[in-house]
Amino acid sequence: MVLPEGLAIPPLPYAIGLVVGVIGVVGLVHLLRPPVTNWTVVALSPWMAIGGVLHGLERLGTFPGAVEPLFGAPAVYATMAIVTGLAWAFAGVSAEIRTHGSTDRTLGTIGTAVLITFAVFSVYQGINNGTLSPFWPVIAIVVSGVVTAVAWLFVSLAFTESASVTGATGVVVIAAHAIDGVSTAIGYDVIAGVAERTPLSRLILEAGAALPTAELMGAGWLFVFVKLFIAGAVVVLFREYVEEEPTQARMILALVAAVGLGPGIQNLLVFAIGGF
């Protein structure tokens, strides 16, 4: 009822390698103990998006068979944890060496550069295949920005202290799930051939389709509302945790953001170059 369809454990050699890699990189980051601030979560955001791009390309059959298992679900989460951890460690060491270095700035800059590279490659793939269709992804990004602004304004006014404590981390969490919610809603309501793979999400969309508002507003608005409600509730409820254990709390909030931003970016990529 919760896990999406198509989840598959990669072949044993890949699975072992990923497990060892994750354990190793967690140990490395723990050893270096880079500071975790609100801007760290912002800097991690491009890496979350890269995971979504890579999984979207895997779904479209872009990668050769030798590396394809690394980017399926759920293996892509482990793959990106390893890559991001190594980049984070590099950024931390680089910041220590440089006089005015910043771990967050270095991590975010590298991630943004890698994300842009894969985005350009994806656009090239769409053009080369004759399937590039950016209209709905652009609409989804614009609507997501508006929805994020409205949701964060509500949280800021109704739960001012929570918004102040979580800061940029809270914005990232809400924006990530806004992108996932809006892209899923657009895919369900207006893009032919798109099917929701997560059973629980499909139930919410079907419930929206059964409402009297479906003919006027579509079914997806209910899914967007549920996603934003949950994301906003997490931000509000984490206020005390962030105050007491800021490093642990922000890392957990980063993971919450990742499970929204990764699938959301994957949706946008598949819509843009999948030929729908």
DOVOKOL-139782 format. One line per 5 residues: their letters; for each residue x, y, z of C-alpha. Coordinates in steps of 0.02 Angstrom, whole numbers, plus 32768, in hexadecimal, padded with zeros to 4 digits. Each point is the difference from the previous one (the first is absolute). Layout:
N
A = X Y Z ~ ... .
//
This chain:
276
MVLPE = 8000 8000 8000 ~ 8093 8077 8019 ~ 8094 7FC7 7F97 ~ 7FFC 8029 7F46 ~ 7FF4 7F7B 7F7B .
GLAIP = 80A1 7FD1 7FA7 ~ 806F 7FFA 809A ~ 8086 7F7C 7FE8 ~ 809C 7FD3 8061 ~ 8096 8009 7F8A .
PLPYA = 8067 7F63 7FDB ~ 8065 7FC2 8096 ~ 80AA 8049 7FCD ~ 7FB2 80AC 7FE9 ~ 7F9E 7FF2 80A2 .
IGLVV = 809C 7FCF 8063 ~ 8064 808C 7FB1 ~ 7F7B 8080 8028 ~ 7FEE 7FC6 80B5 ~ 80BD 8005 801A .
GVIGV = 8009 80A9 7FAA ~ 7F77 804C 806B ~ 804E 7FBF 80A1 ~ 80AA 8042 7FCA ~ 7FC3 80AD 7FD0 .
VGLVH = 7F98 8010 809F ~ 809C 7FD6 8063 ~ 8065 8080 7F9D ~ 7F82 808C 801B ~ 7FF1 7FD2 80B8 .
LLRPP = 80BD 8008 8010 ~ 800B 80AB 7FAD ~ 7F64 8041 805A ~ 7FD9 8090 7F88 ~ 7F8C 8083 804C .
VTNWT = 7F48 7FEB 7FD4 ~ 7FA5 80A5 7FEF ~ 7F63 8037 7FA5 ~ 806F 8029 7F6B ~ 8046 7F50 8003 .
VVALS = 7F52 7FBF 7FD8 ~ 7FF2 8080 7F74 ~ 80A9 7FC8 7FBE ~ 7FC6 7F4A 8003 ~ 7F66 8029 7F97 .
PWMAI = 8056 7FF6 7F55 ~ 8040 7F53 802F ~ 7F4E 7FC9 802B ~ 7FCA 803F 7F55 ~ 808F 7FA5 7FAA .
GGVLH = 7FBE 7F5D 8047 ~ 7F57 8024 7FB3 ~ 804F 8027 7F57 ~ 8067 7F60 8003 ~ 7F6B 7F94 802C .
GLERL = 7F98 8054 7F7A ~ 8087 7FDB 7F7F ~ 8006 7F4D 803E ~ 7F44 7FEF 7FE8 ~ 8015 803C 7F4D .
GTFPG = 8088 7F7E 7FDD ~ 808E 807C 7FEB ~ 808B 7FA6 805D ~ 8062 7F67 7FC5 ~ 7FDA 7F5D 8058 .
AVEPL = 80A1 8000 8065 ~ 7FCE 809A 8066 ~ 7F43 7FFF 7FEF ~ 7FE2 7FA1 80A5 ~ 8051 808F 8060 .
FGAPA = 7F77 8079 7FCD ~ 7F64 7F98 8016 ~ 7F91 800E 8099 ~ 8030 7FF2 808C ~ 80B8 7FED 7FCF .
VYATM = 8009 80B4 7FC3 ~ 7FEB 803E 80B4 ~ 809A 7F9E 8036 ~ 8061 8036 7F66 ~ 7FDB 80B7 8021 .
AIVTG = 8026 7FEE 80B9 ~ 80AE 7FC2 7FD2 ~ 8020 8086 7F7D ~ 7FB9 808C 806C ~ 8062 7FC6 8098 .
LAWAF = 80A3 8000 7F9E ~ 7FDA 80AD 7FBA ~ 7FD6 803D 80AF ~ 80A3 7FBB 8044 ~ 8061 8052 7F72 .
AGVSA = 7FA7 80A6 801E ~ 802A 7FF6 80BA ~ 80B8 7FDD 7FE2 ~ 8007 8088 7F7A ~ 7FB4 807E 8078 .
EIRTH = 8082 7FD5 8083 ~ 808E 801A 7F85 ~ 7FC2 80A4 7FB9 ~ 8008 809D 806A ~ 7F4F 8039 7FDF .
GSTDR = 7FB8 7F5A 7FC9 ~ 7F4C 7FCC 8022 ~ 7FCA 7F4A 8005 ~ 7F4C 802A 7FD6 ~ 802E 8073 7F6F .
TLGTI = 8079 7F81 7FB5 ~ 7F85 7F70 8014 ~ 7F71 8064 7FB4 ~ 8069 8042 7F71 ~ 803F 7F54 7FCE .
GTAVL = 7F51 7FB7 800D ~ 7FB4 808B 7F98 ~ 8085 7FEA 7F79 ~ 7FE2 7F44 7FF9 ~ 7F43 801A 7FFC .
ITFAV = 800E 807C 7F70 ~ 806F 7F86 7FA1 ~ 7F81 7F73 800F ~ 7F72 8078 7FD7 ~ 8057 8035 7F5F .
FSVYQ = 8021 7F4A 7FD6 ~ 7F48 7FD8 801D ~ 7FC8 808D 7F8E ~ 8078 7FC0 7F7C ~ 7FB5 7F52 8012 .
GINNG = 7F52 8046 7FE9 ~ 8033 8063 7F66 ~ 805F 7F6D 7FB7 ~ 7F6B 7F8B 8019 ~ 7F82 8080 7FC6 .
TLSPF = 7FA1 7FF3 80A4 ~ 802D 80A4 8056 ~ 7F63 804D 804B ~ 8028 8081 8086 ~ 7F57 8056 800E .
WPVIA = 7FB5 7FA2 8093 ~ 80A4 7FF2 8061 ~ 8014 80BE 7FF5 ~ 7F4C 8019 8039 ~ 801F 7F87 8090 .
IVVSG = 809B 8060 8038 ~ 7FA5 80A7 7FFC ~ 7F68 7FBD 805D ~ 8070 7FAA 807F ~ 8057 80A5 8023 .
VVTAV = 7F5A 8058 801E ~ 7FBE 7F72 806C ~ 80A1 7FFD 8066 ~ 7FF5 80BC 801F ~ 7F4B 7FF4 8038 .
AWLFV = 8020 7F6A 8070 ~ 809A 804E 8051 ~ 7FA3 80A3 801B ~ 7F78 7F9F 805C ~ 807F 7FA4 806C .
SLAFT = 805A 80A3 8025 ~ 7F60 8057 8038 ~ 7FAE 7F70 805B ~ 809D 7FAF 804B ~ 807C 808F 8002 .
ESASV = 8079 7FB1 807A ~ 800A 7F5D 7F9D ~ 8021 8060 7F60 ~ 8086 8067 8055 ~ 8058 7F69 804C .
TGATG = 7FFC 7F90 7F65 ~ 8025 8090 7F89 ~ 8044 7FD0 7F55 ~ 7FF5 7F48 802D ~ 7F44 8010 8015 .
VVVIA = 7FF2 8058 7F58 ~ 8060 7F74 7FAB ~ 7F8D 7F7B 804C ~ 7F62 8059 7FC8 ~ 8045 802B 7F54 .
AHAID = 8039 7F4C 7FE3 ~ 7F54 7FB9 8024 ~ 7FAA 808B 7F9F ~ 8063 7FCD 7F65 ~ 7FD3 7F49 801C .
GVSTA = 7F49 8027 8021 ~ 7FE7 8079 7F70 ~ 805E 7F95 7F81 ~ 7F9F 7F65 8034 ~ 7F5B 805F 7FF5 .
IGYDV = 8027 8042 7F52 ~ 8036 7F54 7FC6 ~ 7F61 7FB1 8041 ~ 7F88 8085 7FC2 ~ 8042 803C 7F59 .
IAGVA = 808C 7F93 7FB9 ~ 7FC1 7F66 7FA3 ~ 805F 7F60 801F ~ 8041 802F 80AE ~ 7FD3 7F8B 808F .
ERTPL = 8022 8015 80B9 ~ 806F 7F72 8040 ~ 7FE7 8016 80BC ~ 7F61 7FAB 803E ~ 7FDE 807A 808F .
SRLIL = 8018 8096 7F8E ~ 7F8E 7FAE 7F80 ~ 7F79 7FED 8085 ~ 8009 80B9 802A ~ 7FF5 802E 7F48 .
EAGAA = 7F6C 7F8C 7FE8 ~ 7FAC 804F 8098 ~ 801B 80AA 7FB0 ~ 7FB4 7FC1 7F5F ~ 7F64 7FC8 8060 .
LPTAE = 7FE1 80AE 8049 ~ 7F82 8078 7FB2 ~ 808F 8079 7FDE ~ 8057 7F87 7F89 ~ 7FA7 803D 7F64 .
LMGAG = 8032 80B5 8021 ~ 80A9 7FEF 8059 ~ 803B 7F52 7FD3 ~ 802F 7F78 807C ~ 80B2 8032 8026 .
WLFVF = 7FDD 8095 8071 ~ 7FD7 7F8C 8091 ~ 80A8 7FAA 7FED ~ 805A 80A8 8001 ~ 7FA1 8033 809C .
VKLFI = 802A 7F5E 805A ~ 80B8 800C 7FD2 ~ 800D 80B4 803B ~ 7F9E 7FDC 809F ~ 8077 7F73 802F .
AGAVV = 809C 8063 7FD3 ~ 7FC2 8097 8060 ~ 7FD3 7F94 8097 ~ 80AE 7FB4 8002 ~ 804F 80AD 7FFD .
VLFRE = 7F92 803C 808E ~ 8018 7F63 806A ~ 80BD 8003 7FEB ~ 8015 80AA 8053 ~ 8035 7FBC 80AA .
YVEEE = 806C 7F78 7FB2 ~ 805F 8081 7F99 ~ 801B 8069 809B ~ 8040 7F6D 8068 ~ 805C 7F98 7F7D .
PTQAR = 801B 8072 7F69 ~ 8078 7F8F 7FA1 ~ 7F96 7F62 800D ~ 7F5D 805C 7FE4 ~ 803D 8058 7F63 .
MILAL = 8045 7F5E 7FB8 ~ 7F58 7FAB 801A ~ 7FA7 8094 7FB2 ~ 8079 7FF4 7F6D ~ 7FCC 7F49 7FEA .
VAAVG = 7F48 8035 8007 ~ 8024 807F 7F78 ~ 805D 7F7F 7F97 ~ 7F6C 7F87 7FF8 ~ 7F9B 808F 7FB5 .
LGPGI = 807D 805A 7F93 ~ 804B 7F64 7FB0 ~ 7F59 7FBA 7FC1 ~ 7FC5 80AE 7FD1 ~ 8097 8024 7F92 .
QNLLV = 7FF1 7F51 7FB7 ~ 7F4C 8029 7FCE ~ 8036 80A2 7FAC ~ 808A 7FA9 7F9D ~ 7F91 7F71 7FC7 .
FAIGG = 7F79 807B 7FCB ~ 8080 806B 7FA3 ~ 8059 7F7A 7F9B ~ 7F95 7F65 8010 ~ 7F94 8024 7F6A .
F = 7F5C 8015 805F .
//
